[in-house]
C-alpha cells in the first residue's frame, strides 16, 4: 500500500491504535511542544492537535517517534528500499542474482516523479503565513519555526526535478525583523544541496526560487533527510518508499509545487539579502543563537482541502529525529562504509548531539608482518571520514581496529569507550586538526563554524585494566570538589566555575602537580565539569556534557603533557575540560508553568491518560 496523503496516514495510524487526538484547544506557544516531548519520552503514539489557538488548521506530530511506527507506515516497501539502496552501492549484485533483484528495476522505474495538472489537491486554496500554526518550541526561541519542512530548490544550470534538491532545513516564520506574511528565514549550511544552488544563483545575480512543502505522504519528509547515493534523487526515493510516484507541477510563477503536500510556501532568495535568524532550541540540547541567514521573500502559500500541519520538536537527544536517524540507518545499512574501503562502521553518536562525536571501526592491515600493531590504516580511514559530507562536522572521532575485537560495535557507547581506553597510548594516539570547521550549531568552538577536531585512533593489545573506582590514596587539590566514576576508566570531577583560559591553565597546573606522581594508569580519562553527579549519572549524560561543551584544541589537557615535533601527548590521564564557558549557548530548559498544564492532560479522563 502507499499513502496518497498525510490524512490517509493519520487515518491508518488511528485505526491501528497508533495515534491520539487532542480535541481541546492548545496553545502553539510552548504547550504543543511540551505535550509532544512528554508523549515522545513515554514512547507514546502520534498526536493530532485538532484545536490550535490562533489557527484554523490542525497539526500532527510524533509520526516518526518510534522506529516501530515508522516500520508500520512503510511496511510494504521498506525491504525493497533497502535492496534498492544496497544495489546503488554494489550494482554487480543484480548481475550475480538477477531473479532476487528482478523487481528492483520496476520499483525504481515506478518511482519516477510524475508531472500532473494544476487541478491537484494542493491547489484547493491559499492562505498567509500568519494563519499557519505559529508553533514555538522553547522559551527563548526567536519566533515560530517550521520544523518538518521539505525545502525544494533546483540547479539554475540544470533545471528540472531530476537535478533538484529536497532537504530539511529549519524555517523561521516570524519574529525578529521579518515583515509579517512577507518574509521568512532559511537556516542551512552552504555545503548542503540548497547552498550549492544558492551559490550558483548568486554568481549569476539571479534569485533562487524556493518551494517549502509541509505534510504530504510520510515518505516525503523521510526523503528530505536521507543521505542518498549519488544519482538517486530525493523525489524518486520518496516515490519508491511511499509506493506512490512523487506528483508535482509548476505554477504560473515558475515554482515547483508538490501536488500531494498539505501546504506549500513559495518564494525567492535574492543574492546578498540576509536577516537575523534565531535563537532556536536545537538538537545539541542548546539554543543556536541569532545570526544572519538567507531571507526568503514569500510569494504564495498553498494548501489542500482539510490540510494538516506537520511538525516536530527539536531538543537534547533522544528526540523524534533520533528515531528518524535510526530509520535512516536501517534503510542505508552499510552504505557509507562501502564508499570508504576498509571502513566497517561509523556512528554519529546521537546522545552527544550527533555531529560532535563519531565512533568508527576500520581494518588495520598495513603491517601484518609486525608483531606489535599500531594505528596506521585506520588513520588513513579517519582522514577519509572527516572529509565526507556531514561527517566533516565532527569534533571527536574515536576509531578502532576490527581485528582487535570482531564483536565490537559502535552503537554500544560504554563498551566502545572501554575498548578505546583499554588500548589507548596517550603519547601517540591523539591527532589534532586545529583552526578548522565544525557544525554551525556548535558554540564550543572559537567562532561560528570554527573550531578543532581530534582523532583518537587505537589498535593493538590491551595495555591496562580499567579501574571501577578511584584508588584509595586518590585525592584532589582543594580547588576541586566532588568526583564520580562514570564507567570504568573515566572519572568526572567537579571543577570551579569557568572564568578564562588563563585561570583554567592555572587550575590545570595545580591538578597536574598534584597528580603527576600518582599511578592513574587505570583511569586514562578525566572530565572536568560543573556537576560530576549529573555527568556520571548515565552514559548519555557523559557524552552530552563532554563532547558538546569542549573544543579539542582549547579544552584538552593532560597529566605530564609534552610536545614532541609538534605532536602533543601526555604520560598520565587525558583531561577534557567540559565546563560551560561564557561563549557557549544556553542549554534548553522547559517552562515550569507549561509543564503543569501538560501534567493535567495525563489525569484520568483526559486525552493523555495512560500515555504520559
N, C-alpha and C positions, 0 to 999 in steps of 0.2 A: 504494500500500500504506500501511498505518498500523500502528504497533507497538501491540499491546494491553497490553504491559508492558515494563518495563526489561529483563527477562530476554530477551524476544524481540529487543530491540535489540542486546543483548550477543551473542546467537547470530548475528545477521546480520553484525555487525561482525567477529566472529571468522571466520566463513565467508569473508569477503572480505578477510582479512589485515589488518584494522584494529584488532585487539585482541590483547594479550599476557596470558597467565596467569602469575601468580607463585604457585606451589604451596607453597613453603617458608614457614615461619612468619615473619611480620614483626611488628615492634613498632609499635603505634599511636603511641607516644611518639617523635616526630621522624622515625623511619625511613620510614614510609609517605609522609610529606610530602616527604622528601628524594628518595625514588625518583620520586615524581610530578614534582618540579621538574626532576630530571635528564632524565627522559623528555620532558617538555614542551620543555625547552631544545633538545633534539635533534629536535624536530618528530616525536616518536615516536607510537606508537599509544595507544589507550585501554588502561587497565591494570585487570585483575581480580585483586584480592588474595583468595586463597581461604582463607588460614590466618592469622587475626589473633590475636595474643596477647591473651587475656582476653575474647574474644568468639566466639560460635559463628557469627556472621553474616559472610559475605564482604562486600567493598566494591569499588566501581568508581570510578575517577577518570579525568580527561583525556578524557572523552567528547567535549567540545567544544574539544579542544586545538588543532585546526586548522579553519579555515573550510571546507576541502575535506571534512573528515569531517562537519561539520555539514550541508553541502550534500548529502552522500551520505545521511545519515539522513532528510533531508526532501526527497529528490529528486523525489518525486511531487507535492509540494504547494507548494513554495517559490514558483513563479511565480504560482500562484493567490493565495497570501497577499499577495504584493507588489501584485497588482491590487486585492485587497480593501482594503488599507491606502490605496492610491492613491485609490480611489473614496470612501473616508471623507473624504478631504481635498477631493475635487472630484467630487461625485456627478453633476454635469451631464455628465461624460464618458459615463456609461452611456446617457443620453438621446441623445447625439450618435452613439453607436456601439453600439446595443443588441445586435447579433449578436456583437460582440467580447467583450462582458461578460455574455453570456447565462447563463453557468454560475456567475457570482459570487454571485448571489442564492441559488442552490441550495447553494453552498459554505457561505455564512453560515447558511442555514437548517438544513443538516445538522449544523452545528457547535454547535447549541444544547445546553446541558448536559442530561443525561438522568438523572432520578432512578431508582434501581434498588432492588431489595430488599436486605435485610440479609444475604443469603447471598453477598455479594460476596467476591472473593478476599481483600480486606484483613481480613476477619473470621475468617481461619484461626486466629489465635492472639493471645495477649497476652504482653508481656514487661515489663521495667522499664528505666528509664534506664541503670542501671549495666551492663546486659547488652549495650547497643549498643556499637559500636566507639568507643573513647574516644580519638579522634584528636587529637593535639596537634601543631600545625604548627611552632611556633617555640619556642626555649628559654625565653623569658620569658613565654609565654602563660599566662594565669591558670588554664587548665584545658582540657578538651576542648570543641570547638565543632562545631556543625552548620554547614557552610559551603556546602551546596547545598540549603537548605530552601525550601519553598513555604509561606509563612505566610498562613493564611486567616482573615479576620475579616469580620463583617457589620455593616452600619449598623444601630444599635439603633432608629433611627426608620423605616428602610425595610428590614426583614429580608428575607432570601432571597438566593439565589445570584446573581441578575442585578444586584444592587446591592452585591455583596461585593467585597472586595479580596484579591488574591493577590499577595504581594510577597516579595522575597528579602531577609530581614534576618537578621543573624547571631544564633545561639542558643548560649548557654553552658550546657553540660550539667552541669558540676560544677566543684568548686574554690571558692575564696573562702569566703563564708559560706553557700552554698547547702546546704540539707538534702538529703543524698543520696537520690535517687529521688523526692523530693517537690517540689523547687523547681528551676527553671531560669531563666536570664536572657534577656531580649529586648533587643536593641540596635537602635533605629531613631530617625529624626528625626521630629519632630512634624508636619512638612509632608507626610509620606508618608500613604498611604491608611489604614494601620493607626493612625497617630497621630490622624487625624481621627475614626476610630471610637472610639478610646480617650477622646478629649476629650468626645465626646457621652456615652459611658457614665459618665465621671467626673462630668459635670454632673448626671446623674440619680442618682449614688451607687450605680450598679449595676456588677457585674462584667462585664468584656469576655470573651466566650468566644473562645478561640483554638485553631485546629487547625493543626498543623505537619505537612505532608506531605513525605516524603522518598522519592525514587525515582519509580516510575511511568513512563509513556511519556516520552521525552525532550522532547516538546513542552511538557510541564507546567513544568519549570524555565525554559524559554525564555519562556513566557508570564509567569512571575513577575517577569522583569526587563524586559519590554517596555514602552516608553513609548507606550501605546496612545492613539489618538484618543478624545475624549470620546464615551461611548455604546457603546464596544466593550469588553466585559468580558474579563478575562484567561481565564476559563473557556471562553468562546466562541472566543477566539483559540487556546487550547490545542487545542480540538476541530478547528478548521479546519486548523491547522498539522500536527496529528498524524493527520488524516483519520480521526478516531475521536472521537465525542462524549464530552465530559467526564462521567464517571459518578460519581454521588455518592448519599449517603443521610444521614439524621440518626440518630444513635444514641439510646439511651433517656435520655441526659443532655442531649440537645438540641444536640450538637456535629455540625457538618457533617464528613463523612468522605469522602475521595477513595477511591472503590471500587477504583481501579487502582493506588494508591500501594503502595510496598513497606512503608513504615512510616507510621503517623500517631500523633502525640503530641497529646493534648488537655489543655486546662487553662484556668484563668481568671486574668485580671489584675484585681486589686482596686484601686480608687482610692487613690492615695497610698502604695501599697506598692512600695518600691524596695529594691534591694540593690546593693552594688558589683559591677560587671561589668568584665571585662578584667584585665590587659592582653591585647592581641590584635595579632598581626602583620598589618598592614592594607595596602590597595592603594596607599598613598602610598610604601611602602617603609620604613615606620617602625612602631613599636608605637603603637596607640591605648591610652592609659593607663586606669587604673581610675577609673570614675565611677559614680554611682548611675543605674541604669536599671530599667525596669519588671520586677517579679518575677512569674513565672508559676507558679501552683500546679498541679502535674501531677495530672491525673485518671487517664488511661489511656494505654497505649502499645500500639497495634495493630500486627500485621504479617501479611503474606500468607504462603503456603507458599513455602519456599525464597526468602526475600527477599534483596535485595542493597542494601546501604547505599551511597548516592551521596555523593561529597564532592569538593571541590577544594581547592587551596592558594592562599591569598591572600598576595601579597607585592609587591615592587617590580616594576612592569610592565616588559616584557610578561609576562603570565601567562595562564592559561586564560580569565579574564574579559576579556582583551584580544580573544581570538577570539570570545567572546560578543558583545562590543561591535561587532566587525566584522560579525557575522551580523545584529545588530540594525540596523546602518546599511544593510546590503544589503536588508533587508526594508522598512525605513521609508523609505529613499531620501531624498526631499526633503520629508518630512512637516513637519519643524519650520520650514524656510524658508517653506512655504506658509502657515503660521499668522502669519508676520510679513511683510507686503508690503514688497518692496524688498530682502529678505534672500535671497541666493543660496546661501550655505553657512555652516554653523557646525560647528566641530570641537572637541570636548573632547580635548585632546592627551593621549593615553594615557601616553606616556613621562614626563609630568610628574605622573602620579597622577590623571589625568582632571579632577578638579574645580579644581585651582589655575589652569589655563591654558586659555583659549579663543582660537581663531582664527576670524575671520568675514570674509565678503566680502559687501558690500552695494552698492546703487546710490547714486550721488551725483548727484542731478538737480535740486537746489534752485535753483541759479542758473546754468543753462546759457548764459545770455547774457553772463556774465563770462568774460574770457579766463583769468584765474588762478583755478583751482579750489582749494577748501579743504574740510576736513571739515565738513559740515552735516547732510545727511540721514543719513549713517552714524552721527552722534552720537545722533540720534533712535532709530535702529535699535539702537545699543548699550544705551540705556536699556531698550528693549523686551526685548532678550536677557537682561539682568541681572534682569529681572522675571519670567522664565519658568522655572517648575518648578525642576529641579535645576541649570539654568544659573545660577540666582541664587547658587549657592555659589562661583562663580568668583572668584578674586582678581585675575587679569590677563586683560584682554580686548584683544586686538590686532585691529582691524578696518580693512579696506582697501576701496577703491572698485574695483568690477569694471571700470569704464571705463578705468582706468589700465593694466590687463593682463588681457584676457579669458581668457588661458591659465592664469592663476594659480589654484592650488587649495590648500585649507587643509591637505591631508594631506602635502604636501611641506614639512616643517618648515623645513629650511635655506633653501629658495627663498623661502618666505613671509617668514622673518625678514629675508633680504636685501632683499626688496621693501620692507618696512617701513622698514628702516634707510636705504635709499637716498633715501627721501622724507620722513622724519620731520623736523618742525620742533619742536625741543625747547623752544622758547619758547612754543609754542602747543598742541601735540598731546597733552599729558598731562592727564587729567581724573580727579581723585581722589574716592572715596567713603570717608569715614572713619567709624570707630565703627559698623560695620555687621556683618552676619552672614557667616560663612564656614563651611566644612564642619566638622562635629563632629570629624572625624578629623585635621584640620589643626592642628598645635600651633605654627605660626609666628605666630599672632595674639597678641592681648593677653590673651585668656582663652578658655575653652571656647566655641566657636561665635562668638567675637568677633574681628574684625579689620578689614581695609580692602580696598578694591578700587581698581584704576586702569584706566582705559580709555585705550588708545593708539590714536588714530584718525588715519589718514593718507590723504590724497587729493592728487592733482596730479602734476606732473612730477618726475623725479628731481632731487635737489638736490646730490648728491655721488657721487663714485666711492669705493667702499669699499676700504680697504687690506687686502692679504693678509698684511702683517706690519707691526710697529711701525716708525715712521720710524727711520732710522739714528741720529738725535740723541735718541731717546727714552730717558729714564731715570726711575728711581723713587727716592723718598726711602728712606733706608737701613732704615726700619722695615718696608718691603715687600720681598719677595724675588723669587722666580721669576715670570715672566709667559709666557703662551702664547696664541697666536691660536686661537680656537675655530673660527670661519668668518670670511670677510671682514667686517670691521666690528665684530667682538666680541673683546674682549681679556679674558682671565682672569688675575687677579693673586693670588699667594699673599699673604695678609694675616696679621697676628699673630692668635693665638687670641683669640676674642671674650671681653671681660671685662664691659663695661657700655655703656649708651648714652652716658654722659659720655666714656668713653675712646674710643668709636667716633667721636664728634664731633671729638675732638682729632686723631685719625688722619685723618679726612676733611679737616680744616682744613689739616693738613700736606700731604696729597696735592693739595688744591686750590691751595695756594700754590705748589707745585712745578710744577703743570701748567697753571695758568691762562693763561700766555702762550704755551703750545705750540699749534701748529697740528695739532689732532687731529680735524679735520672728517671724515676718512676712517675714524675709529673712534668712532662715536656711542654705543657701549655698552661699559662696563667692569664686570666682575663681580669683586667681592672674595670670595675663597673660601678654604677650608682647604687645597685641593690643586688648583693650577692644571692640573697634568698630567692628573689624573683628569677634571676638568671639561672640558678641551679634547679629551679622548680620542675622544669621539663626540658627535654631536648629541643623542643620548638622555641622556648624562651631563650635558650642558649644561642641558637643560630640566629634568631631575630636580633637580639641585643648585640651580639659580637660582630656580625657581618653587615648590619645596616648602620652601625654607629662608629665605624672605623674606616680610615683611609690608609691602605697598607704603607705607603711611603712615610706618612706622618705619625701613624699610630702603632707601628710595630717596633718593639724594643726587645731586649733580651738580657739575660744574666750572663755576665762575662762576654760582652759583644766584641766583635772585631771586624775590620775591613781589610781584605787582602786582595790587591789588584782589582779594586772596585767591586769585589764580591763581599756582600755583608752576610754575617752569620753570627751565631752565639754558641758558647760552650755549655751554657746552662739552659734553663727553660726559656721558651719563647714567651714574650709578653705582648698581648694586644690590648691597647687602651680603648675600651668600648664605652666610655662615659659619654653622656650627652654634652656636646660642645655648643658654644654660643651661636655658631653659624648653622647649626642643624635646624631643620624644620621641626615644628612641634608635633608630638605624637597625637594620634586620634583618640579622643575621649568622648564617650557617649554622654548625652544630655540627661541628667537625672530625672527631670520632670517628665520628659518624653518616655523614659523607661517605666515610670509609674503607670502611665496611660496604657502602655503595652501589657504590663502585668495584668491589668483588669480584663484584657481580651482573652486571657488564659483562664479566667474564672469559669466555674460551672455555668452552663447555659450560654456562654459567649462563643464566638466563632473559632477561637483558637484553643478551646478547652481540650485537653488531652494531646495537644500538639506542642505547646511551649511549657 
